Structures are given as structure tokens and as C-alpha cells.
Amino acid sequence: MTSLFPRNFKKSFPTAIRGEGCWITSSDNEKYLDASGQAAVVSIGHGIRSVADAMATQASQIAFAHTTQFHSASAEKLAARLLALAPPNFTGGRVYFTSGGSEATETAIKLARQFHLESGSPQKFRVVSRRQSYHGSTLGAMSVSGNIARRAPYQPLLPEWGHIAPCFCYHCPFDKIFPSCKVACADDLESFLSTNDASTVGAFIFEPVVGATLGAAAPPDGYVQRIAEICRERGILLIADEIMTGMGRTGKPFAVQHWGLEPDLILVGKGVASGYAPLGAVLISSKVTQAFARGSGTFQHGFTYQAHPVSTAAGNAVLDVLEKQNLFARAASAAKTLREFLAPLATHPNVAEIRGLGLLLGIEFVKNKSTREPFPKEENIAEKIRQAALQKNVLTYPTQGCVDGLRGDHILLAPPFTITPEESQLIAEALHFALQQVFSPIA
């Protein structure tokens, strides 16, 4: 009997008692291979003693000091290190630490609004995003999310600021093919601004690689550059949601660096502390920082636990491991190995596509491969794949709705960067087994 309010009352959950590397052990002594990095969170692996020691040391010195009265050395140090990893326009910028990704999105929305107030454009307040996007669970974050199913229960509470087409080549919303499409999905932002009141649009938020809701859908060449160009021309801040893609997940510190992009704000979470402590952040470019410094000097926003000393100590210790073990580069090489083991699965008649960037990979399942027709939602294929892989003690991240917000099944793979070739092979074998279990009865 549990006293916890669970994610799902119709499921039972084992109790995790220990983690080591890419493995989690439960109280019944089962060992699970964490192929999803616990929702694309764990980057350096479980059970790293140096991180726990760093947190304990910080807690023994001072565990908490409110940011209206004090800064902490651990937060100052991590902020400087994150800015050093960021694109060049963040030189002279600042970092606003939060307790997670949703808080980072909330902070970015308010930063964008107040930036325009400080800059003399009070009419700008709307944050435009893409359909099929997901930026967090709080009401502000859900307002800029475009995931139909996740928005539905809370629709009366959510403002509608505007959504444009997703960038999703496999299910192109315009029925076009790259490169002849000339990235029409990027130009949809210009179309939106031309038919709505563009003067009220203050920011555009996007995931460089769409994680949970589209299953690691990466943009084609030219997409992010065109989006950035439109934002610059219209005086719109560009927010890169790197909560899932940042901190090396795609093989670079930040995914935007694959395209040389310099956004105005970068959101991080998940991997910034690799799950060792609740931590998120907004990296704020020098342009945005200077508007506040020259203006009122005060950001009308705050959280009790922002820049928490123990959480930022964890972030520093995680970054130490990432740098000392060269894990940013390892993520790219480990991804190549994992994809090689997964490649034979692509021939399965119900595997639509294996896609992604670095160690953020998605596998989509379709009813008809030639027409790309998804399974009906009621068949719950992604969850069935998860359950079948779990029979081999491999943990995956299933989601529905990638096609139209309701239909479309995929699983996400986002293991720790330390994953070995042998562990990659175990993932592929478990998924091969899952395909047989789930689709042989259908066939």
C-alpha cells in the first residue's frame, strides 16, 4: 500500500533502491537497463560517488540561502561554466537557475515579456510556438505547448497565443518533400505573423530536436536558420528549449550548435544535473541581460529554491564528470554504435523510422509503412512495446500522438552517455523481442 499520489492509479510501480551506470536495481532485486535515461535525464550514469560527495559537502557547509539576500559560490561557478559552453552571444550574459525545466519555461516567458517592457515595446507579450510541441507542465509552459492531448483537460485555463506547423519531415504537414519544400514549415512562421497581429508577438519558442512529442524529430538543414532570420527581422526573441537536448545529449553542449544558431534564451533542465538534484536554468544572452541592467534592474519574478546551493553543487559535479570523461564526444560515438545495433529493426514492416540526433533517438511504429498510416490510438502500441521490452528488463519511454496529437506511436531512447556496445546490443535485442511480441499477433 502506497501513500504517494502516483502518475497512474492503474499501474503498479517497483521501488528503485540503487543505480549504477546504466542500470537501476529495484527492491525485488531486479536489474533494469535504463535505455531512456529516465525521460532523457541521466547523462553521466547512475551512482556516481563524486556527485553525491559534492552535494554532501555543500549541504554540510550551507544547504540554503535565499537569493534575495545571498548568492552562493556553487551557483556562481556553474553559471560561468554554462555560459562558457554556450554560443558566442552569451558572452556577458547571465544564468537564472530554477528547480527544473517547467520553471525554466515559465521564467523565459516572463523574461521575454519584461525584456520588451524594458526595451520600450509594451505591446509585445505573445509567445508563439509549434503544434505538437511540449515545453512543460505548468500553466504558462502548457500555454506555449502545442500537444493536443496534454492541453485538452486544461484548455479553459490556457491562453491561445498562436501555434505554427511542426517541423516533422516524416509526416510533413504540407505533404512536401525536403529539399524541394524549401522548408515551408519555417516559412509558416512568416505566414502566421502576416495574418495575425505580429506587433504583439514577443518571442518564438522551439525545441531544436523535438523530444517527447515527436520522438526525436530533427530539423533539415536551413530550418533553424530561417526561423532565426524571421525572428531577427520582426524583433522577436528566439527561445531554444534545450531542456531535453542540452548538456551534450545530441553530441554537442547545446543542440543549436549543430547549426551555428545564436538564440536569445536557452532553456536547460534534465541533464544539467543528470537527475542527481532538481535543477533547471535559463541562459540569458548579453542582449537580454543588458536590457534589464540598463532599465529597471529588477526582474519581477522569483522562486524560493532558485539557484539552490546543493542543486548547483550537483550541477558542477556533473559537469566535472562530463568534461573529465569527455562525455560530450562520447555521446556522439555511443549514438553511432547504438544506431548500428538498431539498424536491422528498420526493415520491420511496422517500424516507420529510426531518427534522432546523438543519444536522443526515436522509433516510430505505423500500421502501414507505404502510406505511413498510424495505428488507432486505442491499440496503444507504444505502451505495448514498452511492456514487451520490460520483459527483457529494458526501460524505454513510450508516447502517443506524434502524427496529429492523438494518433502516432513511438518510443524514445536516451540512455546515459556512458552506455557500452554490449548494453546497446541488449537494447536492440529487447526491441527485436518487443516487435515480435506486439506485432506477430497483429500479423
Buried (B, 14 or more C-beta within 10 A) or exposed (E): EEEEEEEEEEEEEEEEEEBEBBBBBBEEEEEBBBBBBBBBBBBBBBBBEEBEEBBEEBEEEEEEBEBEEEEBBBBEBBBEBBBEBBBEBBEEBBBBBBBBBBBBBBBBBBBBBBBBBBBEBEEBBBBBBBBBBBBBBBEBBBBBBBBBEBBEEEEEEBEEBBBBBBBBBBBBBEEBEBEEBEBBBBBBBBEBBEEBEBEBBBBBBBBBBBBBBBBBBBBBEBBBBBBBEBBEEBBBBBBBBBBBBBBBBBBBBBBBBBBEBBBBBBBBBBBBBBBBBBBBBBBBBBBBBBBBEEBEEEBEBEBEBBBBBBBBBBBBBBBBBBEEBEBBEBBBBBBEBBBEBBEEBEEBEBBBBBBBBBBBBBBBBBBEBEEBEBBEBEBBBBBBBBBBBBEBBBBBBBBBBBBBBBBBBBBBBBBBBBBEEEBBBBBBBBBBBBBEBBBEEEE
